[in-house]
Amino acid sequence: MDQKRRMTGSTESAFHALGLADADELVLRAELMRRIGVIIKQRGLTQTRAGELMGMDQPRVSALLRGRITKFSIDRLLMALSQLGQNVEVRITPSRVRKGRLRIAA
């Protein structure tokens, strides 16, 4: 039998699409990790040198760059950005809907 699969697009993250209870936090951590990776690449840092700057060993940097999301807290990722010379600001504003959202703005 030839079955056709129907695919639909979504503006949600994969975490939200999977219905994960902590999807907002996972999206935030993923974006922080992505940005750290971009900074490391732009600066041409080795994993060892990036680790020295962020206070991590090379295997931990490797885990970060490979997206091992469960190994890193938001706090640790924010600290790593700061240690890489980035200013990090947290801004809290009222939401127009019942539940607010977590996001990164550049």
FENZIQUI-V555532 format. One record per residue. PSI is psi in degrees with one decimal (* if undefined). NEAR is the number of other ideal C-beta (glycine too) atoms within 8 Angstrom. D_FIRST is the distance of its C-alpha to the first C-alpha in whole Angstrom. Layout:
<<PSI & NEAR & D_FIRST> <PSI & NEAR & D_FIRST>>
//
This chain:
<<136.7 & 2 & 0> <104.9 & 3 & 4> <137.2 & 4 & 6> <136.7 & 4 & 10> <138.5 & 4 & 12> <128.1 & 4 & 16> <141.9 & 4 & 19> <147.5 & 4 & 22> <162.1 & 4 & 26> <148.8 & 5 & 28> <-3.5 & 3 & 32> <160.3 & 6 & 32> <165.5 & 9 & 33> <-35.7 & 6 & 30> <-42.4 & 11 & 32> <-42.3 & 10 & 32> <-31.6 & 8 & 29> <-7.5 & 7 & 28> <27.9 & 6 & 31> <135.4 & 8 & 33> <-32.5 & 4 & 37> <30.6 & 7 & 39> <-42.6 & 12 & 37> <-44.1 & 8 & 40> <-40.4 & 9 & 42> <-39.2 & 12 & 39> <-43.4 & 13 & 39> <-47.6 & 12 & 42> <-42.1 & 13 & 42> <-41.7 & 12 & 40> <-40.6 & 10 & 42> <-43.1 & 13 & 45> <-40.8 & 14 & 43> <-44.4 & 8 & 42> <-38.9 & 10 & 45> <-44.3 & 15 & 47> <-40.9 & 10 & 45> <-43.8 & 8 & 46> <-45.2 & 11 & 50> <-44.9 & 13 & 49> <-46.3 & 7 & 48> <-36.4 & 6 & 50> <-4.1 & 7 & 53> <33.3 & 4 & 52> <141.8 & 8 & 53> <164.3 & 5 & 52> <-35.7 & 11 & 50> <-47.1 & 8 & 53> <-41.1 & 8 & 55> <-40.8 & 13 & 53> <-40.5 & 13 & 53> <-43.1 & 7 & 57> <-36.6 & 9 & 57> <-0.4 & 12 & 55> <37.1 & 8 & 56> <156.9 & 10 & 53> <167.2 & 6 & 53> <-42.1 & 9 & 50> <-33.5 & 6 & 48> <-41.0 & 10 & 48> <-41.5 & 15 & 47> <-43.8 & 9 & 45> <-40.7 & 10 & 43> <-48.4 & 15 & 44> <-23.1 & 11 & 42> <3.6 & 6 & 39> <26.6 & 7 & 38> <76.7 & 8 & 39> <-32.6 & 9 & 40> <-11.6 & 4 & 40> <-6.1 & 7 & 43> <132.5 & 11 & 45> <161.8 & 6 & 47> <-42.3 & 9 & 48> <-45.6 & 6 & 51> <-37.2 & 8 & 51> <-38.8 & 13 & 49> <-40.6 & 10 & 52> <-41.2 & 10 & 54> <-41.7 & 13 & 53> <-44.0 & 13 & 53> <-42.6 & 10 & 56> <-21.0 & 9 & 57> <10.3 & 13 & 55> <23.2 & 4 & 58> <141.6 & 7 & 56> <133.3 & 4 & 57> <125.4 & 7 & 55> <140.7 & 4 & 56> <124.7 & 4 & 54> <132.4 & 5 & 54> <124.4 & 3 & 54> <153.6 & 4 & 54> <145.4 & 4 & 53> <148.6 & 8 & 49> <-13.5 & 3 & 49> <172.4 & 5 & 46> <-47.5 & 3 & 47> <130.5 & 5 & 45> <179.7 & 6 & 46> <157.2 & 6 & 44> <133.4 & 7 & 45> <164.3 & 7 & 44> <131.5 & 7 & 46> <139.9 & 4 & 48> <* & 2 & 50>>
//
